[in-house]
Amino acid sequence: MDVDKDAHPDVHGPRAPGVVVLRRTTAIVIGGATALVGVLAGILIGVVGLPGGSTEPSRVDVVFAQEMIQHHQQALVMAQIVGTRAGGDISALAAAIEADQTRELGQMQGYLDLWDEPLLPSASPDDLGGAVHGGHGAAAPGHVMAGMATEAELERLRAATGGELETLFLQLMIRHHQGAILMTDGMIRDGTEDHARALAQQMRFEQQVENERMTMLLLQRGAQPLPAPTS
């Protein structure tokens, strides 16, 4: 697909910690060649894998994709911070999360390309009017989405080692997944585009399964999850 990059400039404004603006006309490397392949594969799924019969995207569909891209980017950052520094089970979990969310991120980029929409929302919450955030409306740039880690929490994760690293990663990723599930709930309820709603349902299921596993791993380490986000 030939996209005029000048027609879709980057959206300016504050960004959540761990979020990097992606340009659709530039190859994006999120942690190496494997991640790049995953993003490109996801874009192909998102653009090529849309048969006819789907309804037109609504503002809820568009903002869900825009915001979930940012949300996924931070999950990739956290997974890459862990890398191989943790025990085998946690490092394998982080790698699986990175692979899944890289593919999904690419799919959402593909949807936005197909819909001729920018990668980040540029309107105010009143203009967007959707229910992506668990029923509380879509966010303008700079809004901190549900479950996102703060910069201070990311710095703690970078500095942590051993058991502290594993525990903090599990706590932050469980909360992050809980926030994503809230976002998918709004999309499943109010979205109109068939394929984007199906992707949201898939995300919800996968992240719920991962959260059950991560909660078990956290309890095995004698720790408890952080308070769940509510919006």
N, C-alpha and C positions, 0 to 999 in steps of 0.2 A: 504494500500500500504506500502510495506516494503522499507524504504529509508535508505541508508547508510549515516549517518550524516557526516562521514569523507570524503565522496566524494563531499560534498557541504559545505565547511567551511564558516563561516560568512565572508562577504566582509568588509575589514577594510577601514578606511578613515573617513573624517569628515562627520557628519550627520547634516541634517537640524534641526532647533529647533523643539522640540516636536516629533521627530522621534526616535523610539526605534527599534533596530534590532530584528526581530522575528526569532526564531529557529523552523524549521519544526518538529523537533523531541521532542519538549517540548510544553506542553500546555501553551498557552499565555493568561494571564488575562489582559484585557484592561478595567479595571474599574469594576471588580466584576464578579459574576457568570453569570449574564445576558449577558454580553459582551462575555464571554467565550463560552456560548451556541451559540451565534450568529456567532462567528468565526468558531466553529466546524460545524455548520449547513451550513455555506457558503462553507467550504472546501468539505463537502459531495456533495453539489450541483456542485461545480467545478470539482470534480473528478468523481463522479458517474453519474452526469447528463449530460454526453457528449455522445450522441448517435453517431453511425457511420455516415460517409458522410462528416465530416468536413475536410477542407484542413489542411495541416501541418502548424504549427506556423512558422512565419518568425521572423527575429530579431526585427522588429517593434512590433509584438505581445508580444514577451518576455519582451522587455524593457518597453512597456506600462504597463504590469502587475507589473513589478518590481517597477517602479516609482510611479504608482498610489497607490500601497500599502503604500509607504512612505507618499504620499500626504494625503491619507485617515487617516493615523495615526495621523497627526497633527490636522485634523478636529475632531477626537475623543478627543484629548487633549483639544481643545478649548471648545467642548461641555461639557466635564467633569468639566472644570473650572467653567462653568456657573452652572451646576447641578441644584439645587433648589434655588439658591441664587437670581435669577431674578424673574420677574413677571411671572404669570401663563402661558401667551402666549409664552414668550421667553423660559422658562424652558421646556415647552412641545415641542417647536420647536427643542431645543437642544437635547432632548431625542429622537425625531424622526430621526434627523440627525445621532445621535450615532447608533441607531438601524440599519438604512439603510446601513450606511457605514461599520459597523462591518460585516454585512452579505456579502457585496460586497468584502470587504477585504479578507474574508474567501474564497470566490469564486476564487479570483485571486491567493491566496496561493494554492488552489486546482489545478488550471491550471498549475502553475509552477511545482508543484509536478508531475503532469501527464506528463509534457514536460521534466522532469528531468533537470530543470534549477534552478540556485540559486535564493535566494530571492532578492538580490540586484545586479545591473549591475556591472561588474568588468572590463569592457574594456573602452578604451578612446572613445570620441565622434566620432573620425574618424573611429574606428573599428565598432562602432554600426551602424552609417550611417542611422538611421531611421528618421522618421518625426513625432515623438511623440509630440514634443513641438510646436504645431501649425505651423509646417513646418520648424523649425529651427534645426532639428536634435536631436537625443537622447543624454542624458547627462551621463557623468561619475559620479561615487560616489563623493559627495561633492557639486555637482551642486545644486543651489537653484531653485526649480521648480516654474513654474508660479503661482502667487497668494499666495505663502507661507508667513506666518507671520514671522517676525524676533523674536529673543529671547527677545529683548526689548519690542516688542509689546505684547508678551505673558506675560511678567512680568507686564505690564500695565493692562492687562486683569485680572490677578490674584489679583492685588491690587484694582481694581475698585469695586464700589458698586452701588446699586440703578440704577438710570437712566444712569449714566456713563457706568456701566457694560453692560447694555442692548444695548446701542448705539454702544459701541466699539465691542461687540460681533457681532452685525449685520454687521457692516462695515467690520470687518475682515473676517467673513464667506462669505459675498457676494463676496469679492475679491478672497477668496479661491475657491469658486465655479466657478468664472470666469476663474481662472487658470485651474481648472479641465476640464472645457468645452473646452478650447484650446487644452488640451492634448487629449481629446476624439475626437476632430475634426481631429487631425493627425492620430489617430488610425482608425477612420471610413474611412478616405480617403486612407490610405496606408496599413492597416492591412490585413492579408490574412486568419487568422483562424476564421471560421464562428462564433463560440460561443463567443470568445473574442470580436469580432466586435459587436455582438448583445448586449453584456454586456456594451460596450462603448456607444452604442446608447441609451440603457436604462439609464445609468448614465447621459448622456447629457440631456435627457428629464427631468428626475427627478430633476436635479440640476438647470435647467432653471426654472422649476415651483417653486422650493424653492426660487430661487433668486427673482422672481417676488413678492412672498409673503414677503420676508425679506425686499425688497426695499420699499414696502408699509408700513411695520411696522417702518422702519427707517424714512420715510417721516412723518409719524404720530408723531414721536418724534422730529420733527423739525431739522433733520440732513440729510446729503447727503452721498451717497456712496463715498468710496475712489476711486482714479483714477484706472481704470481697467488695469490689466496686459496686455502686448502686446506680450509676448513670454514666 
